[in-house]
Amino acid sequence: MNPQSTAKHKQITEAEYSVNSPALTKASGSKHTEMAFQLLLAIFSCVLLLPQPAFGITRHYTLEIKMQNVTRLCHTKSLVSVNGQFPGPKLIAREGDQLLIKVVNQVPNNISIHWHGIRQLRSGWADGPAYITQCPIQTGQSYVYNYTIVGQRGTLFYHAHISWLRATVYGPLIILPKRGVPYPFAKPHKEVPMIFGEWFNADPEAIIRQATQTGGGPNVSDAYTINGLPGPLYNCSAKDTFRLRVKPGKTYLLRLINAALNDELFFSIANHTVTVVEADAIYVKPFETDTILIAPGQTTNVLLKTKPSYPSASFFMSARPYVTGQGTFDNSTVAGILEYEPSKQTKDAHSRTKIKNLPLFKPTLPALNDTNFATKFSNKLRSLNSKNFPANVPLNVDRKFFFTVGLGTNPCNHKNNQTCQGPTNTTMFAASISNISFTMPTKALLQSHYSGQSHGVYSPKFPWSPIVPFNYTGTPPNNTMVSNGTNLMVLPYNTSVELVMQDTSILGAESHPLHLHGFNFFVVGQGFGNFDPNKDPKNFNLVDPIERNTIGVPSGGWAAIRFLADNPGVWFMHCHLEVHTSWGLRMAWLVLDGDKPDQKLLPPPADLPKC
Ligand code: C2O
């Protein structure tokens, strides 16, 4: 069953709507209108033929956040959905388009939606993280996210950005190139979004609530999913399998998205190799691989060339986690099935019912802790860096920062002598950046900054490097306590930033997929052990480093990124493993306005939710 085919959703396709010809959607009835309509259509068609229109169109979407009964693994639950769909509907736009997305909250929970990877140039009010760029949308309220997609094309996704609601509130966000602009690879026969998720039989909100109270690790998921479907390797799940039907001798573009809450994933298709062509909506130098590694918050476009002739077999497309931490995890495997459509000649011999009886091949996935594979894979990712898609790596750096990322503890805050379930029974799990575990404010940071009322909401001081340095990847210090605060790093407009993120071994080294809102960054270097400021920068790649919005900081190692702070606003940065974000592995950058009018944050929309 295709999860997207069942529910109605109000998607307006691009042919139906243009900002310059809203009459197109309303045309009806009278001859006069009809003629006007045809004329407009003619003009519109001409415009469509232009190789690169100077303008984009405006697309309207309505996303209703509502409860929906969904059954997986023989467990039925009422979950928070988008338009009654799980996963949410696919949103499509083109580079240059303006999106007006009305989000209506019809559930008891507060909600906000983040458009993960969208740069939000000067439109930070539409970014979405609750209490960072907006107050959440309350029950019965709505908010129109209004932004224009500038200089970006590729696969991204949207997800809820409050508590753990993104467990069920997510969907693909596909940005096509401008009209007439081709991909830097042969046009695929078909494009297929494949979005990975995690299924919990219990309510994810109850899981994180309990973990926050006890200080322990939250329960793990019961299954991984592809397009919401766990597949045949789980009990009571065979009917909920994602099936991709392909023709022989064609090329398919798979738009892979990791929307899982807490797990990086290996993904492989039996007996097929794929060519990686894009990551985080940035074209990369194509390379072939059997297996890809994709962290939560990352997207990867791959070309799948099908077998030249009908193979008389089907193939598992499987994913399971890459795990470096010491906590418990969901070690199960999701599988979808790649099925070949018989050609006309072979149709009689292999009727559809027989597809089920064909041999089914399974891929060999790397071991769950295969850091060697992870390192090799991430070293293969390079920006395309072509004439049309250059890698504009900042070559001069105004400010260098060194942040640690890792776990830690807070004291058990229970009164009446109760014990906690953290690493010890007197501690609770925490996580931090440079030992500051970020406390969520109760007012939105962006509004507080914009209205000059930040006093008591956040501190504009974040340390350039850890206040107490230690041997980050050596024997961990005895004191694992974090400090707690809402600290922002303030940057003047257009600051060129280099940031080294260093994993720590406190409570175990672990790979952390760090996500930065509002920017793409270049990953100029990566390594294991402690970053050495004297030696390591000599090996930085300033020519064709991968550009992305989420980077897996290697377990027990470091990653160096560069970005230009050319986007005024407050930008969240956090580990995209939701459990670590919940524990405080998060902070925010405040990028100030520039002097010129087009270097300033736009004023807030009138319907911006209030706290
Ligand atoms: Cu996809 Cu702040 O997250």
Boltz pocket constraint, residues with backbone or C-beta under 6 A from the ligand:
constraints:
  - pocket:
      binder: B
      contacts: [[A, 114], [A, 116], [A, 129], [A, 159], [A, 161], [A, 297], [A, 515], [A, 517], [A, 572], [A, 574], [A, 576]]
      max_distance: 6.0
